[in-house]
Amino acid sequence: MKKNVKFLALAGILTALSIALDVIVKQFIPVLNFGLPYYAIPLIIGGILLGPVYGLLMGFVSDFIGFQLAPNGDYIFLFALSAMAWGALPGLLLKSKSRLERIVIVLLITHLFATAANTGAMFLYGWGAYAMANLPLRLLMLPVNVSILSFITFYLNHRLQPVYEDFLVSK
């Protein structure tokens, strides 16, 4: 029972951090046609440590509350799929001791999925011309974003390794 409480507490903290990063980036860079998914760092770490189900739920909560704090139009659930992927896919495909090469590959796959999900959602809601107009810029930013996210994830994973081990085994 205590392990579940610890997992929920950590998931809450990482989700709050993701929301804060998302809202801060949206305030400093109000036009996000190309997307800066740095809010995903806590979701990735949470997915790796807590598992894909927690990562998925953290992504949804982060997207929903982040939208409520910094709304931009109507809330559309399909856009939450990308945030949910940032927590779930690394949780499925990475472990806390993953090598940098594996992290890069998984985050590239995740970013491609998130970009495709957002583009698909734009098409479904009648924003196809807008989606196609900014897709080249989003694809151009993809290697930059994946590189930054991969190095931060790798660094945090290895720096926090002793904490992970204590967290998972302590009562």
C-alpha positions as CSV (number, residue, x, y, z in Angstrom):
1,M,0.0,0.0,0.0
2,K,2.8,2.4,0.8
3,K,4.4,1.8,-2.6
4,N,1.1,3.0,-4.3
5,V,1.1,6.1,-2.2
6,K,4.7,6.8,-3.1
7,F,4.0,6.3,-6.7
8,L,1.0,8.6,-6.6
9,A,2.9,11.3,-4.8
10,L,5.8,11.1,-7.3
11,A,3.4,11.1,-10.2
12,G,1.7,14.2,-8.8
13,I,5.0,16.0,-8.3
14,L,6.2,15.2,-11.8
15,T,2.8,16.1,-13.3
16,A,2.9,19.5,-11.5
17,L,6.4,20.1,-12.8
18,S,5.3,19.2,-16.4
19,I,2.3,21.7,-16.1
20,A,4.6,24.4,-14.8
21,L,7.1,23.9,-17.6
22,D,4.2,23.9,-20.2
23,V,2.6,27.1,-18.8
24,I,5.9,28.9,-18.5
25,V,7.0,28.1,-22.0
26,K,3.6,29.2,-23.4
27,Q,3.9,32.5,-21.5
28,F,7.4,33.3,-22.8
29,I,6.8,32.0,-26.3
30,P,3.1,32.6,-27.0
31,V,3.2,31.4,-30.6
32,L,4.0,27.7,-30.6
33,N,3.4,26.7,-34.2
34,F,6.4,24.4,-34.1
35,G,6.0,23.0,-30.5
36,L,8.5,22.9,-27.7
37,P,7.8,19.6,-25.9
38,Y,10.1,20.3,-22.9
39,Y,7.1,19.8,-20.7
40,A,7.5,16.2,-21.6
41,I,10.7,15.7,-19.6
42,P,8.9,15.0,-16.3
43,L,6.4,12.8,-18.1
44,I,9.3,10.8,-19.7
45,I,11.0,10.4,-16.3
46,G,7.7,9.4,-14.7
47,G,6.9,6.9,-17.4
48,I,10.3,5.3,-17.1
49,L,10.3,5.1,-13.3
50,L,6.6,4.4,-12.7
51,G,5.5,2.6,-15.8
52,P,3.5,3.3,-18.9
53,V,0.1,3.5,-17.2
54,Y,1.2,6.2,-14.8
55,G,3.0,8.0,-17.7
56,L,-0.2,7.9,-19.8
57,L,-2.3,9.3,-16.9
58,M,0.3,11.9,-16.1
59,G,0.3,13.0,-19.7
60,F,-3.5,13.4,-19.8
61,V,-3.7,15.3,-16.4
62,S,-0.7,17.5,-17.4
63,D,-2.4,18.4,-20.8
64,F,-5.8,19.0,-19.3
65,I,-4.7,21.1,-16.3
66,G,-2.1,23.0,-18.4
67,F,-4.8,23.9,-20.9
68,Q,-7.0,25.2,-18.1
69,L,-4.2,27.4,-16.8
70,A,-3.2,28.7,-20.2
71,P,-6.2,28.1,-22.5
72,N,-5.9,28.7,-26.3
73,G,-9.3,28.1,-27.8
74,D,-11.4,25.0,-27.0
75,Y,-10.0,21.9,-25.2
76,I,-9.7,19.1,-27.8
77,F,-8.9,15.7,-26.4
78,L,-7.1,14.5,-29.5
79,F,-4.3,16.9,-28.8
80,A,-3.9,15.2,-25.4
81,L,-2.8,12.0,-27.2
82,S,0.7,13.5,-27.8
83,A,1.2,14.4,-24.1
84,M,-0.1,10.9,-23.1
85,A,2.4,9.4,-25.6
86,W,5.3,11.3,-24.0
87,G,4.6,9.4,-20.7
88,A,3.5,6.1,-22.0
89,L,5.9,5.2,-24.9
90,P,9.1,5.8,-22.9
91,G,7.5,3.9,-20.0
92,L,7.0,1.0,-22.3
93,L,10.3,1.0,-24.2
94,L,12.9,2.4,-21.7
95,K,14.3,1.4,-18.4
96,S,16.1,3.6,-15.8
97,K,19.5,2.3,-17.0
98,S,18.9,2.7,-20.7
99,R,21.8,3.8,-22.9
100,L,21.8,7.1,-24.7
101,E,21.3,5.5,-28.1
102,R,18.2,3.7,-27.0
103,I,16.8,6.9,-25.4
104,V,17.4,8.8,-28.7
105,I,15.6,6.1,-30.7
106,V,12.6,5.9,-28.3
107,L,12.2,9.7,-28.1
108,L,12.5,10.0,-31.8
109,I,9.6,7.5,-32.2
110,T,7.6,9.3,-29.5
111,H,8.1,12.7,-31.1
112,L,7.1,11.4,-34.5
113,F,4.0,9.9,-32.9
114,A,3.2,13.1,-31.1
115,T,3.7,15.2,-34.3
116,A,1.5,12.8,-36.3
117,A,-1.2,12.8,-33.6
118,N,-1.3,16.6,-33.5
119,T,-1.3,16.9,-37.3
120,G,-4.1,14.3,-37.5
121,A,-6.1,16.2,-34.8
122,M,-5.6,19.4,-36.8
123,F,-7.0,17.7,-40.0
124,L,-10.0,16.3,-38.1
125,Y,-10.9,19.7,-36.8
126,G,-10.6,21.4,-40.2
127,W,-7.2,23.0,-39.7
128,G,-5.6,20.9,-42.5
129,A,-4.1,23.9,-44.3
130,Y,-2.6,25.2,-41.0
131,A,-1.3,21.8,-40.2
132,M,0.5,21.4,-43.6
133,A,1.8,25.0,-43.4
134,N,3.6,24.5,-40.2
135,L,4.5,20.8,-40.6
136,P,7.9,21.6,-42.3
137,L,8.9,23.8,-39.3
138,R,7.8,21.1,-36.8
139,L,9.7,18.4,-38.6
140,L,12.8,20.7,-38.8
141,M,12.6,21.2,-35.1
142,L,12.2,17.5,-34.4
143,P,15.9,16.5,-34.4
144,V,16.7,19.5,-32.2
145,N,14.0,18.7,-29.7
146,V,14.9,15.0,-29.7
147,S,18.5,15.8,-29.1
148,I,17.8,18.1,-26.2
149,L,15.2,15.8,-24.6
150,S,17.5,12.7,-25.0
151,F,20.5,14.3,-23.3
152,I,18.4,15.7,-20.5
153,T,16.6,12.3,-20.0
154,F,19.9,10.4,-20.1
155,Y,21.6,12.8,-17.7
156,L,18.7,12.8,-15.2
157,N,18.3,9.0,-15.4
158,H,21.9,8.4,-14.5
159,R,22.1,11.2,-11.9
160,L,18.9,9.9,-10.2
161,Q,19.8,6.2,-10.4
162,P,20.6,5.9,-6.6
163,V,17.4,7.8,-5.8
164,Y,15.4,5.4,-8.1
165,E,16.8,2.4,-6.3
166,D,16.1,3.8,-2.9
167,F,12.6,4.8,-4.0
168,L,11.7,1.5,-5.4
169,V,13.0,-0.7,-2.6
170,S,12.3,1.4,0.5
171,K,9.2,0.7,2.6
